[in-house]
Amino acid sequence: MALDVESRTPVVDQDGRSVEELVVNVGPVHPSTHGVCRVIVHLDGEIVTEAIPVIGYLHRGIEKMAENRTYLQVVPLTDRLDYVGSMYSNWAYCRAVERLAGIAVPERAEYLRVITCEMQRIASHMMALGSSAADTGAFTMFIYAFDVRERVVELFEELCGSRLTYNYVRPGGVSFDLPEGWTERLLAFTRQTPAALDEMDRLFFGNVIARGRLKDIGVLSAEDAVAWGASGPVARGSGVSWDLRRDDAYSVYPRFTFDVPLGENGDCYDRARVRLFECYESLRILEQAVEQLEPGRVMAEGWPRLLAPRAGDAYDQIESARGALGVYIVSDGSVRPYRMHVRAPAFCNLALLGELAVGHTLSDLVVVLGSLDPVFGEVDR
Amino acid sequence: MSSFGWGALFGLLAGLAIALAALLGVWAERKVSARIQMRIGPNQAGPAGLLQTLADTIKLVLKEDITPRQAEVGAFRLAPFLVFTPIAVSFIVIPYAFGWAPLDSSVGVLFFLAVPAISVIGVLLAGWSSRNTYATLGGVRGAAQMISYELPRTLSVVSLCIIAGSIAPTTVLGEWRWWWLPLNAIGFVVYFISSIAELNRGPFDIPEAESELVAGYFADYSGIRWAIFMMSEYGGVLAASLFGAAMFFGGGLGVHGWPGVLIMIAIAAVIATSMLWAKWTFPRMRADQLMSVAWKVLTPLALLQLLLVGVVAPWL
């Protein structure tokens, strides 16, 4: 059995001596597993010969729990999927419900969804960049990234009273309109953040040691990225130009001009760099969205709060910070979903770990894991 | 009093001095890292949080001294002392001004460079006796790293001994002239970098690599034994900074007596702070990158320095 920690493969080294592989059980509690990932690593010296991610330590049965709740009660559950980017799970779920029930969302609500999700993208990428920098030992970069993340979280707290699990996007719209003066504080944030991002770029990506640690590590070809179902910055780091915001053109995204940053080599450096550049693009979108924002309703009218959509199914997906996040709902006509399934991008991306880490050292394993940016609430569900 | 009595008394005083210095070192590290990271750092216990590390030490002393069930008990318990003692002993030959050293040894430079190297045995022993894969990897990495960086570190100091014509630290300090500084600039850079690596501190903290090996060779230690590992790390930083100031900067830049001692301590403080600065700015290197820096960059640079001094020395 592959998960047997005791099984060691005998190896004969170049001098003909019989040696043994070292099996290291990394996690589930380990400083660099970004939650509760367990990786069984087979080492030949310090070189990884096999890395098997073992998931399921954070499984809470959210998809099953959804079957026993009304459509509105499922929204707080989706907060707990990707807890670094709760807005995305909220939105992906609500889009599927709206498609199923045929609810038309007011325009202002769509704008608020775009604004919160682009802020969420910055917050989530800051977490990814900061923690993967901390994996290489650059703890100062982690603090700098969390400074930016903190500003986003403070704005969210003011908007919906919560710092991590927002429950903000609801079927039919969003829960609250903007507080007074909030857009000015958001614009102040968009003005200040580029300087902070530039500073991080110089501090970490300009550093010769950081380049040495990230470049040519965990190289993922564009073909492999597509074949393994990778999405988000992991796929775009390999040069796969696929961004649902542009290619699916959902919500009001066609009204904004933004670029989709792409990597060239598909190594850890490119994946991290793509995340950094996406933050600049998110800031561009935020500025345009605030400019185009018109007064109006933030919640659709004329539909019952106890939703009972027609029998049938619906799937909808959005571009989360980790990739294509989809929610599939089957309805039997009752007030509760008959079945809900989440297509979690972090789950698909994490599958690449075993491929990318082999041949590198144990030190690179944590860098590769960090560059895939898994959030285990979403992987295990 | 017998000579043994004097030795024991000196040992006790030196141990207390190093412990106090380590307390200050931990406090300085927390304050410097806080400044670099836009934080405040300890500020509750005592003025500017100065008593914070004292409180931490009391906590560490009172904590349970855990020995893992599978560990080699004797070796596991001995290892922290094997790391700490050589570093503590090395303080004895550091000169503070011309003729002022606790032990004015005629082979002091050799003593300072050779004796702390014994602590590599403690690192290896700690990693091996824990019977823990992380600790074993950390111990093996530590042994490889510390032995590799011995060479450039020693070579960088050798050029000073050539100019001074002596391996007695007080003689080197006494012979110091201002033009030694530009002449030995490369040597000082090599000494600085390889000292950081020798002490397993960031960006070369590969043996303890928190994000990969949890805590490396001392992952299974707790309480006072863990504190002794920490003390030897800060003691090592202090010893390397003081020795660097004494050798490369002639103690207090050639000033004799007490003013010279104070200048030397100030220079050592700058060197120690730079070591903290490097740790909190740079990411950690990988083990193979570290080795190539030692053998492909620092050792040739140290040899170049030696060549430079060897060419210049006959005309002095």
HADDOCK unambig.tbl for C-alpha pairs under 7 A between the chains (distance, minus, plus):
assign (segid A and resid 24 and name CA) (segid B and resid 133 and name CA) 6.26 0.50 0.50
assign (segid A and resid 30 and name CA) (segid B and resid 214 and name CA) 6.88 0.50 0.50
assign (segid A and resid 31 and name CA) (segid B and resid 211 and name CA) 5.41 0.50 0.50
assign (segid A and resid 31 and name CA) (segid B and resid 214 and name CA) 6.50 0.50 0.50
assign (segid A and resid 32 and name CA) (segid B and resid 211 and name CA) 5.24 0.50 0.50
assign (segid A and resid 32 and name CA) (segid B and resid 212 and name CA) 6.86 0.50 0.50
assign (segid A and resid 135 and name CA) (segid B and resid 211 and name CA) 5.16 0.50 0.50
assign (segid A and resid 136 and name CA) (segid B and resid 283 and name CA) 5.45 0.50 0.50
assign (segid A and resid 136 and name CA) (segid B and resid 284 and name CA) 5.48 0.50 0.50
assign (segid A and resid 137 and name CA) (segid B and resid 211 and name CA) 6.92 0.50 0.50
assign (segid A and resid 137 and name CA) (segid B and resid 283 and name CA) 4.66 0.50 0.50
assign (segid A and resid 137 and name CA) (segid B and resid 284 and name CA) 4.90 0.50 0.50
assign (segid A and resid 138 and name CA) (segid B and resid 281 and name CA) 6.70 0.50 0.50
assign (segid A and resid 138 and name CA) (segid B and resid 282 and name CA) 5.83 0.50 0.50
assign (segid A and resid 138 and name CA) (segid B and resid 283 and name CA) 4.14 0.50 0.50
assign (segid A and resid 138 and name CA) (segid B and resid 284 and name CA) 6.89 0.50 0.50
assign (segid A and resid 139 and name CA) (segid B and resid 280 and name CA) 6.96 0.50 0.50
assign (segid A and resid 140 and name CA) (segid B and resid 37 and name CA) 5.59 0.50 0.50
assign (segid A and resid 140 and name CA) (segid B and resid 280 and name CA) 6.20 0.50 0.50
assign (segid A and resid 140 and name CA) (segid B and resid 281 and name CA) 6.47 0.50 0.50
assign (segid A and resid 143 and name CA) (segid B and resid 37 and name CA) 6.20 0.50 0.50
assign (segid A and resid 209 and name CA) (segid B and resid 283 and name CA) 6.29 0.50 0.50
assign (segid A and resid 209 and name CA) (segid B and resid 285 and name CA) 6.24 0.50 0.50
assign (segid A and resid 210 and name CA) (segid B and resid 283 and name CA) 5.99 0.50 0.50
assign (segid A and resid 213 and name CA) (segid B and resid 285 and name CA) 6.89 0.50 0.50
assign (segid A and resid 213 and name CA) (segid B and resid 286 and name CA) 6.95 0.50 0.50
assign (segid A and resid 363 and name CA) (segid B and resid 212 and name CA) 5.93 0.50 0.50
assign (segid A and resid 363 and name CA) (segid B and resid 286 and name CA) 6.53 0.50 0.50
assign (segid A and resid 366 and name CA) (segid B and resid 212 and name CA) 6.64 0.50 0.50
